[in-house]
Amino acid sequence: MLVLERVRTEVVSLPTLARVGLVILVIGGLADVAAHLEAAGHADDLHEHTTSELTAHLIGFVGMVVILLGVVLDGVRRTYRGRRDNRSIAPTGAHPTPRT
């Protein structure tokens, strides 16, 4: 149970867009497993990929891109917010010290 609680805590702390991307990635992963299991029955077509396999890979790729976009946008938003907060606190002519 401790591992599941830790995973839940980590997922909840992700930015919203990254969580959406994670859901898309999981759906793509499940679709990929299903597509490869379905294709395993057609052993004579080893060199050709089915449309369902390619679609599942595309869904997984889209999920990865959405996760990355969510993390980058969250970082930009936090950076912009931090700079804006520092400007409002610093007296005129003084250079604000960066927060670490």
Backbone as a printed PyTorch tensor [residue, N CA C, xyz], in Angstrom:
tensor([[[  0.8180,  -1.1940,   0.0000],
         [  0.0000,   0.0000,   0.0000],
         [  0.8590,   1.2540,   0.0000]],

        [[  2.0120,   1.1810,   0.6490],
         [  2.8610,   2.3550,   0.7580],
         [  3.3250,   2.8320,  -0.6190]],

        [[  3.6310,   1.9110,  -1.5120],
         [  4.0830,   2.2750,  -2.8510],
         [  2.9510,   2.9610,  -3.6200]],

        [[  1.7520,   2.4210,  -3.5260],
         [  0.6120,   3.0140,  -4.2170],
         [  0.3010,   4.4160,  -3.6920]],

        [[  0.4430,   4.6150,  -2.3910],
         [  0.2170,   5.9410,  -1.8180],
         [  1.2690,   6.9240,  -2.3360]],

        [[  2.4990,   6.4740,  -2.4530],
         [  3.5740,   7.3320,  -2.9560],
         [  3.3360,   7.7050,  -4.4170]],

        [[  2.9280,   6.7280,  -5.2210],
         [  2.6410,   6.9900,  -6.6310],
         [  1.4790,   7.9740,  -6.7500]],

        [[  0.4530,   7.7800,  -5.9520],
         [ -0.7030,   8.6890,  -5.9860],
         [ -0.2800,  10.1030,  -5.6050]],

        [[  0.5540,  10.2410,  -4.5910],
         [  1.0300,  11.5540,  -4.1700],
         [  1.8220,  12.2280,  -5.2800]],

        [[  2.6690,  11.4730,  -5.9600],
         [  3.4740,  12.0290,  -7.0460],
         [  2.5970,  12.4500,  -8.2270]],

        [[  1.6100,  11.6360,  -8.5780],
         [  0.7440,  11.9510,  -9.7090],
         [ -0.1040,  13.1880,  -9.4040]],

        [[ -0.5960,  13.2990,  -8.1870],
         [ -1.4170,  14.4490,  -7.8160],
         [ -0.5980,  15.7420,  -7.8580]],

        [[  0.6980,  15.6550,  -7.5860],
         [  1.5310,  16.8620,  -7.5780],
         [  1.9320,  17.3240,  -8.9830]],

        [[  1.6480,  16.5240, -10.0140],
         [  1.9730,  16.9120, -11.3880],
         [  1.0530,  18.0430, -11.8570]],

        [[  1.5330,  18.8530, -12.7950],
         [  0.6510,  19.8530, -13.4020],
         [ -0.5260,  19.1660, -14.1130]],

        [[ -1.6240,  19.8700, -14.2380],
         [ -2.8380,  19.2790, -14.8070],
         [ -2.6150,  18.7430, -16.2170]],

        [[ -1.9520,  19.5080, -17.0580],
         [ -1.7190,  19.0630, -18.4360],
         [ -0.8230,  17.8220, -18.4700]],

        [[  0.1110,  17.7300, -17.5580],
         [  0.9660,  16.5400, -17.4880],
         [  0.1510,  15.3240, -17.0560]],

        [[ -0.8110,  15.5280, -16.1560],
         [ -1.6820,  14.4150, -15.7490],
         [ -2.5410,  13.9380, -16.9110]],

        [[ -3.0440,  14.8880, -17.7110],
         [ -3.8160,  14.5180, -18.9000],
         [ -2.9360,  13.7090, -19.8500]],

        [[ -1.7120,  14.1560, -20.0510],
         [ -0.7820,  13.4280, -20.9030],
         [ -0.4820,  12.0350, -20.3750]],

        [[ -0.3970,  11.9080, -19.0620],
         [ -0.1500,  10.5960, -18.4550],
         [ -1.3130,   9.6480, -18.7300]],

        [[ -2.5240,  10.1620, -18.6400],
         [ -3.7000,   9.3370, -18.9440],
         [ -3.6680,   8.9050, -20.4110]],

        [[ -3.3410,   9.8310, -21.3060],
         [ -3.2420,   9.5070, -22.7340],
         [ -2.1590,   8.4580, -22.9650]],

        [[ -1.0290,   8.6040, -22.2780],
         [  0.0700,   7.6450, -22.4300],
         [ -0.3330,   6.2520, -21.9420]],

        [[ -1.0480,   6.1780, -20.8350],
         [ -1.4990,   4.8790, -20.3150],
         [ -2.4870,   4.2440, -21.2940]],

        [[ -3.3990,   5.0490, -21.8380],
         [ -4.3410,   4.5230, -22.8320],
         [ -3.5810,   4.0110, -24.0500]],

        [[ -2.5850,   4.7660, -24.4970],
         [ -1.7690,   4.3270, -25.6290],
         [ -1.0130,   3.0530, -25.3250]],

        [[ -0.4980,   2.9330, -24.1030],
         [  0.2110,   1.7160, -23.7110],
         [ -0.7030,   0.5010, -23.7010]],

        [[ -1.8980,   0.6710, -23.1620],
         [ -2.8580,  -0.4400, -23.1510],
         [ -3.2850,  -0.8150, -24.5750]],

        [[ -3.4960,   0.2050, -25.4070],
         [ -3.8520,  -0.0600, -26.8020],
         [ -2.7010,  -0.7590, -27.5280]],

        [[ -1.4670,  -0.3830, -27.1900],
         [ -0.2960,  -0.9940, -27.8100],
         [ -0.1980,  -2.4750, -27.4470]],

        [[ -0.3930,  -2.7730, -26.1760],
         [ -0.3580,  -4.1800, -25.7470],
         [ -1.4520,  -4.9710, -26.4560]],

        [[ -2.6560,  -4.4050, -26.5110],
         [ -3.7640,  -5.1030, -27.1800],
         [ -3.4690,  -5.2960, -28.6670]],

        [[ -2.8980,  -4.2780, -29.3140],
         [ -2.6010,  -4.3850, -30.7440],
         [ -1.5250,  -5.4310, -31.0080]],

        [[ -0.5170,  -5.4830, -30.1560],
         [  0.5430,  -6.4780, -30.3610],
         [  0.0510,  -7.8800, -30.0490]],

        [[ -0.8260,  -8.0350, -29.0820],
         [ -1.3940,  -9.3560, -28.8130],
         [ -2.2670,  -9.8100, -29.9730]],

        [[ -2.9940,  -8.8790, -30.5500],
         [ -3.8320,  -9.2080, -31.7010],
         [ -2.9750,  -9.5530, -32.9120]],

        [[ -1.8720,  -8.8570, -33.0800],
         [ -0.9820,  -9.1090, -34.2130],
         [ -0.1730, -10.3850, -34.0320]],

        [[ -0.0390, -10.8510, -32.8030],
         [  0.7330, -12.0790, -32.5600],
         [  0.0710, -13.2810, -33.2190]],

        [[ -1.2130, -13.2060, -33.4350],
         [ -1.9110, -14.2980, -34.1090],
         [ -1.6000, -14.3750, -35.5860]],

        [[ -1.0490, -13.3000, -36.1430],
         [ -0.7210, -13.2610, -37.5670],
         [  0.7880, -13.3390, -37.7340]],

        [[  1.3630, -14.4730, -37.4270],
         [  2.8230, -14.6420, -37.4340],
         [  3.4130, -14.5490, -38.8380]],

        [[  2.6050, -14.7330, -39.8730],
         [  3.1400, -14.6800, -41.2350],
         [  3.4140, -13.2430, -41.6960]],

        [[  2.8610, -12.2370, -41.0310],
         [  3.0580, -10.8290, -41.4050],
         [  4.0240, -10.1390, -40.4480]],

        [[  5.1910, -10.7160, -40.2140],
         [  6.1170, -10.1680, -39.2270],
         [  6.7190,  -8.8290, -39.6360]],

        [[  6.7970,  -8.5470, -40.9220],
         [  7.4640,  -7.3250, -41.3700],
         [  6.5080,  -6.1580, -41.5740]],

        [[  5.2340,  -6.3900, -41.4560],
         [  4.2630,  -5.3260, -41.6510],
         [  3.5740,  -5.0060, -40.3380]],

        [[  3.3960,  -3.7230, -40.0990],
         [  2.7000,  -3.2870, -38.8890],
         [  1.2510,  -3.0010, -39.2340]],

        [[  0.3810,  -3.3760, -38.3310],
         [ -1.0370,  -3.1330, -38.5630],
         [ -1.3640,  -1.6770, -38.2290]],

        [[ -2.5030,  -1.2460, -38.7010],
         [ -2.9600,   0.1070, -38.4190],
         [ -3.1860,   0.2970, -36.9250]],

        [[ -3.6650,  -0.7350, -36.2630],
         [ -3.9030,  -0.6080, -34.8140],
         [ -2.5920,  -0.4560, -34.0420]],

        [[ -1.5300,  -1.1200, -34.4720],
         [ -0.2210,  -0.9540, -33.8250],
         [  0.2980,   0.4690, -34.0010]],

        [[  0.2220,   0.9670, -35.2230],
         [  0.7100,   2.3150, -35.4920],
         [ -0.1160,   3.3690, -34.7720]],

        [[ -1.4200,   3.1560, -34.7090],
         [ -2.2880,   4.0920, -33.9930],
         [ -1.9660,   4.0960, -32.5020]],

        [[ -1.7400,   2.9250, -31.9360],
         [ -1.3930,   2.8420, -30.5150],
         [ -0.0610,   3.5410, -30.2390]],

        [[  0.9050,   3.3770, -31.1320],
         [  2.1830,   4.0670, -30.9610],
         [  2.0030,   5.5770, -31.0640]],

        [[  1.1570,   6.0210, -31.9710],
         [  0.8920,   7.4470, -32.1190],
         [  0.2160,   8.0140, -30.8630]],

        [[ -0.7130,   7.2690, -30.2950],
         [ -1.3710,   7.7120, -29.0610],
         [ -0.3480,   7.8440, -27.9350]],

        [[  0.5450,   6.8750, -27.8210],
         [  1.5950,   6.9540, -26.8050],
         [  2.5060,   8.1430, -27.0220]],

        [[  2.8610,   8.4110, -28.2680],
         [  3.7130,   9.5500, -28.5870],
         [  3.0050,  10.8630, -28.2450]],

        [[  1.7360,  10.9690, -28.5810],
         [  0.9640,  12.1740, -28.2530],
         [  0.9220,  12.3630, -26.7380]],

        [[  0.7520,  11.2800, -25.9940],
         [  0.7620,  11.3680, -24.5360],
         [  2.0830,  11.9090, -24.0120]],

        [[  3.1940,  11.4460, -24.5860],
         [  4.5110,  11.9440, -24.1620],
         [  4.6700,  13.4290, -24.4580]],

        [[  4.1990,  13.8580, -25.6190],
         [  4.3000,  15.2690, -25.9940],
         [  3.4490,  16.1310, -25.0560]],

        [[  2.2570,  15.6630, -24.7160],
         [  1.3830,  16.4260, -23.8240],
         [  2.0000,  16.5140, -22.4260]],

        [[  2.6170,  15.4350, -21.9380],
         [  3.3000,  15.4810, -20.6430],
         [  4.4130,  16.5180, -20.6730]],

        [[  5.2340,  16.4660, -21.7100],
         [  6.3350,  17.4160, -21.8320],
         [  5.8240,  18.8520, -21.9160]],

        [[  4.7730,  19.0670, -22.6800],
         [  4.1860,  20.3970, -22.8040],
         [  3.6680,  20.8840, -21.4490]],

        [[  3.0360,  19.9990, -20.6930],
         [  2.5360,  20.3750, -19.3700],
         [  3.6460,  20.7690, -18.4160]],

        [[  4.7460,  20.0210, -18.4360],
         [  5.8710,  20.3270, -17.5420],
         [  6.5380,  21.6410, -17.9470]],

        [[  6.7450,  21.8410, -19.2470],
         [  7.3920,  23.0720, -19.7150],
         [  6.5130,  24.2880, -19.4180]],

        [[  5.2280,  24.2060, -19.7110],
         [  4.3350,  25.3370, -19.4470],
         [  4.2550,  25.6540, -17.9580]],

        [[  4.2730,  24.6260, -17.1240],
         [  4.2530,  24.8600, -15.6780],
         [  5.5380,  25.5600, -15.2370]],

        [[  6.6710,  25.1520, -15.7880],
         [  7.9360,  25.8010, -15.4470],
         [  7.9700,  27.2510, -15.8880]],

        [[  7.4690,  27.5220, -17.0880],
         [  7.4310,  28.8980, -17.5830],
         [  6.4970,  29.7380, -16.7130]],

        [[  5.3550,  29.1790, -16.3680],
         [  4.3900,  29.8990, -15.5320],
         [  4.9810,  30.2200, -14.1620]],

        [[  5.6530,  29.2500, -13.5690],
         [  6.2560,  29.4830, -12.2540],
         [  7.3850,  30.5130, -12.3300]],

        [[  8.1770,  30.4570, -13.3890],
         [  9.2630,  31.4220, -13.5610],
         [  8.6990,  32.8260, -13.7240]],

        [[  7.6760,  32.9620, -14.5640],
         [  7.0680,  34.2710, -14.7890],
         [  6.4470,  34.8100, -13.5060]],

        [[  5.7660,  33.9320, -12.7700],
         [  5.1350,  34.3520, -11.5210],
         [  6.1890,  34.7820, -10.5010]],

        [[  7.3130,  34.0500, -10.4370],
         [  8.3890,  34.4030,  -9.5010],
         [  9.0120,  35.7400,  -9.8310]],

        [[  9.2110,  36.0090, -11.1030],
         [  9.7840,  37.2970, -11.5030],
         [  8.8210,  38.4370, -11.2000]],

        [[  7.5530,  38.2170, -11.4350],
         [  6.5510,  39.2420, -11.1760],
         [  6.4700,  39.5410,  -9.6800]],

        [[  6.5180,  38.5020,  -8.8490],
         [  6.4800,  38.6850,  -7.4000],
         [  7.7100,  39.4330,  -6.9140]],

        [[  8.8780,  39.1280,  -7.4590],
         [ 10.1200,  39.7950,  -7.0470],
         [ 10.0980,  41.2750,  -7.4070]],

        [[  9.5140,  41.6340,  -8.5220],
         [  9.4550,  43.0440,  -8.9250],
         [  8.5750,  43.8540,  -7.9900]],

        [[  7.5020,  43.2580,  -7.5330],
         [  6.5880,  44.0200,  -6.6880],
         [  7.1500,  44.2250,  -5.2840]],

        [[  8.0730,  43.3860,  -4.8480],
         [  8.6430,  43.4830,  -3.5080],
         [  9.8450,  44.4280,  -3.4870]],

        [[ 10.6700,  44.4040,  -4.5340],
         [ 11.9350,  45.1430,  -4.5450],
         [ 11.6750,  46.6460,  -4.6300]],

        [[ 12.4550,  47.4400,  -3.8900],
         [ 12.3260,  48.8950,  -4.0060],
         [ 12.8300,  49.3590,  -5.3730]],

        [[ 12.4480,  50.5570,  -5.7650],
         [ 12.8200,  51.1010,  -7.0620],
         [ 14.3310,  51.1750,  -7.1970]],

        [[ 14.8510,  50.6870,  -8.3100],
         [ 16.2770,  50.7530,  -8.5830],
         [ 17.0710,  49.5990,  -8.0060]],

        [[ 16.4890,  48.7990,  -7.1250],
         [ 17.2010,  47.6690,  -6.5310],
         [ 16.9720,  46.4380,  -7.4000]],

        [[ 17.9680,  45.5730,  -7.4380],
         [ 17.8550,  44.3350,  -8.1830],
         [ 17.4090,  43.2480,  -7.2170]],

        [[ 16.3020,  42.5800,  -7.5460],
         [ 15.8100,  41.5260,  -6.6390],
         [ 16.7620,  40.3230,  -6.6350]],

        [[ 16.8810,  39.7010,  -5.5000],
         [ 17.7070,  38.4910,  -5.4120],
         [ 16.8450,  37.3090,  -5.7970]],

        [[ 17.3890,  36.3930,  -6.5890],
         [ 16.5850,  35.2370,  -7.0230],
         [ 16.2970,  34.3140,  -5.8470]],

        [[ 15.1080,  33.7530,  -5.8660],
         [ 14.7120,  32.7710,  -4.8410],
         [ 15.2380,  31.4040,  -5.2500]],

        [[ 15.7320,  30.6710,  -4.2850],
         [ 16.1900,  29.3010,  -4.5910],
         [ 15.4630,  28.3120,  -3.7660]]])
